[in-house]
């Protein structure tokens, strides 16, 4: 059987032969074919043997070593079938943040406000657009959404995502300079800075992007000092 596995693979084995090989480590130096066939005959199939209760397997002739090993097979199958943890983007430095923006926000809609929700290790949980203006009818300009309403929407998403911190990124419109946009966003940024700590969330910064140019609220504060 070992030669068959090496030459043709484990798929060439019948169910009782697979069980035979799984039983071998628990009863070394003994033919396990009779026990394998007996277990499948009693429980009905290989799957039923693997899902059988430990006491039932022992009563059917399996050793303690057999029961321990057979109990690991369904666990291994569950682990293999479980979805892998997503690989999250690390935004723990200025360089990484700007690299992310240059890669992922280069085609973002001008004027949009992106909120980057981060976990406790500054890894990206979600990048979401938050509306700051009511949708306008053709030919009309949208009405700004009140700042408290925008802040409430951001904080609700932070709670839903279990975010520990956030960074807001504004894509400046073509006819608006970054400094002017940063000044315009000041009331919203101040409101977020006040609301975030109440929910144990840290607001790291607010960044305005326009092409390769950027302005940071935190950097502006440092320059003011």
VENURBEL-V279061 format. One line per field, one symbol per residue. phi: phi as a letter, one per 20 degrees, with the letter a starting at -180 (. if undefined). Layout:
phi: ???
This chain:
phi: .fffffednfffefgffffgfffgfecfmbfdfgffffffffeoafffffeffgfffffeofefffffffffffffffffefffffeefedebfffffffffeddfdfffnfdedeedefdlefeadcedfdcffefgncefegfgggffffffffffffelfebbcdcdeffgecfgffffffeggffffffeegffdlddefaccddbmeebccfffffffff
